[in-house]
Amino acid sequence: MSGHSKWATIKRKKAATDQARGKVFTKYIKEITIAARAGGGDMDTNPRLRTAIAAAKSVNMPANNIERAVKRGTGEIEGANYEETQYEGYGPGGVALLVEVATDNRNRTAGDVRHIFTKNGGALGEAGSVSYLFKPRGVILVDKSIVAEEALIEIALEAGADDVASEGDSFEVLTPPAAFEAVKAAIAAKNIPMVSAETTKLSSLQVPVDEKGAEAVVRLVDALEDHDDVLKVYSNFSASDDVLAKLSR
């Protein structure tokens, strides 16, 4: 899983300069709607909704957009009936890709995703072909200049984290999904600001690629993420720090 923080940081920087903010909002609206439908509209009792709203606020989504998405999910106002599903496949260099979507037309989305894979040098796989590689994890990043490593380790592990690792300018705190909220709350209680905090899926099996291969994988991932129905794309490629730095430009 080494390198996840570097690539995640690069993706955040790219997203921060993304002019298609409407697309970003659309994805978070879907996630909030689905979370509210599945677990109710109360953030205190619905961790998934709490995480989705926090992510939406991080990209400055207006409060009224968030409120409407919650109400659509709880049925207080009418809205599209989104269905969650996922697609699995391989990118250039044999990199595994897991694509989570929310759609109101499964046939349309399946065709679109297949086309994106094929157009960008990948291939859509069968159900179960790569999903077993990816395990849900909580990932929290803390700037190294904010807290001593020993202090962060004590706080995080006591709250239920699995590990604290050094990744570039940040400490990466890994948690089981069930402990994510508790660890995040424990860090916040010590007034330690977090660079990011997200639930994601990580693979312990990394596929190394060179610069050309990394560029091809990123093109495929970007094309998938640009689709309105795609919520998240997980991949297991790894590349050198130099290559990742070039990809962020």
N, C-alpha and C positions, 0 to 999 in steps of 0.2 A: 504494500500500500504506500510505500515511500514515493514521494512526488505528488501525491494527491493534493497537498496543500499548495504546492507551486502552481499546478494547473488550475486549481480552483481559484486562486488569487488572480491568475491571468484572465480567466473567464469573467470574474467580477469586474476587472478593469475594462474589459471589452464591452461588457454590458453597460457599464457606467457611461460609455461614449456612444452607445447604440441610439441612433436617432429614431428607430422604430419603437418608441416607448409604448405605443398603443398595443403592439404585439405582446410586450412584456406584461402589460396590464391584463390583457385577455387571458393569458395563461394563469395568472394569479386569481383572477375572478373565477375561473373554472375550478381551481384547486379549493378556493374558499367555499364555493357552492357545494362541491362534492363533500368536503369535510363537514359542512353544516348539515347536509342531508344525512350523512352517515352517523354523526354523533351529536347532533343538536347544535343550537346557536350560542350556547354558553361556553366562552373560552375557558372558564375555570374548571369545567368538567370535560372539555374536549381538547386534548393536547394537540391533535392534528390541526384543528381550527386555529388554535393559539399560534402554532408554528407558521401556518399559512398566512395569517394576518400580520405577524411580525415580518415575514418575508415581503409582503405587499407594502408595508410601511417603509421598509428599507429602500424601496425604489420610489418612494414619495407618492404612492397611490392615494388619491383623495379619500377622505373618510367616508364620504357619501357613496363612493363606488364600493367600498368594503361593506358598508351597511346593506346596500342593495344585494350584493352577492350572498351575504348571510341570509337575508330574507328569502332570496330565491331558493336557497338550499333547504330552509325550514318550511317552505311552502306558503309563506306569508304573502308573497307576490309571485306572479307567473314568470316562468323562464324556461329555457331549453332544458331537456332531460338528458344530461350527459351520462355516458356509460364509460367506465374505466376498463381499459384493457392494455396489453403490452405486446410488443413485437420483438423478436430476437433475430440477430443476424451477425454477419461478419463484415468487417471493413477491410481496406487495403492492409496487406501484411498479416492477415489472419487475426486482427484485433477483434475481440468480442464486443458487441453492442447490444444493450438492452434499452428499449424505447418505451416509455410510459406515456399513454395518451388518454385524453378524455374527449369523447366524440358523441355527436348525436346522429352519426351515420357511419356505422362500422365499415360497410362495404366501400364507401368513398375513401375513408382514411386508410384502409388496408391497401387499396390500389395506389394511393399517393405515396405511402411509405415504401412500398415495393419499388416504385418508380425512382424515388430518391436514392435508395440503396443501389439500384442498377446503374443509374446515371453517374454515380460517384464512385464506381469501382468496388462496390460491396455486393452482398447477396443476402437476401432475407432467408432466415432459417426456420426450422420447425419449432413448435412450442417445446420448451425444455432443452433446446440445443445449447444455450449459453446462460440461462437464468440461474442455474445451479452454481455458477461461478461468483455471483454477486450476493453479498450478505448485507442486510440493513445495519447501519451504524449511525451513531450520532458523532458529528465532528465539530469541535469548537476550536477556533483559532484565537490566540491571545498574543499580542505584541510582546516581544522579549524585553522591550525597554520598560514595560509596565510592572512586571512582577518577577521575582526570583524563581528559578525553576523549582527549587526545593519546596518553596511555599505553595506554588501552584500544584505540584504533585500531591502534597498533603491534602489540600482542599479537594482536588478532583477525585483522588482515589477513595477518600473517606466518603464522598457523596455517591460513589458507585461506578466511577470511570474504570476503563480497562487499562489505559496506558496514557502517558504523556510523552510526546516525542518532540525533538528539535527539528524544525523544518524551516530553513532559511532565516528570515527575520521574525518568525513566529514559533510559538509552542502549539503543537497540535494535540488536542485532548480527544481521545477516542472513547466512546461509550456504547454500551448496549442500548438499543432503542428504548427500552423500558426505563433506563436511568438517565436519559438525555435531559429531560426537564429538571430533574433533581440536581444534576451536575451544573447545568446552566444557572439554576437558581443559587446554588452554593457559591459559584464564582461571582455572580452579581451581588450577593450579600456581602462580599468582601470589597465591594466597590471597585472591582477589576473590570474595566471595559473589555469587550470582546470584539475582535475584528469581524468575526462572523460566527454563526451558530446554525447548523443545519442538520437535518436527517437526510441521509443519502444511502447509497449502496456502493460498497467497495469490494474489489476482488483481490485476493491474496496472490493470484496468478497474474503476473504482469507480462505483457508482450512488448519487448523492446523494438523500437523502430528508429530508423535514421531520419535525417531532416526531411527528405523527400516523402518518406512514408508518413511522418508526423503531419506534414502539410496536407497530404491526401486524406488522412483520418479526420483532421480538423475541418476540412471542407465538407466531408460527409456529415459530421456532427453538426456543423453550422447549418447545413441545408435541412437537416431533420429538425433542429431547434427553431428554424424559421417558419415551420409549418404551424398553423394556428392550433391544431389539435394536439400537438406534442407538448407534454408537460416537462419531462426530463429525459435526458439521454445519459446513460452510464457506459463508460468504456474502460478497457483494461490496458491501454497502451502506456508505455513509459518511454521517456526520451531524456537526453542529457539536459542539464541546466541551460547550456548555451542554446540548444534547439528551442526549449520552452521560452527563453527570453526573446528569440527571434519571432516566435509565433505570437507574442503579445504586442508586437508593433503594428 
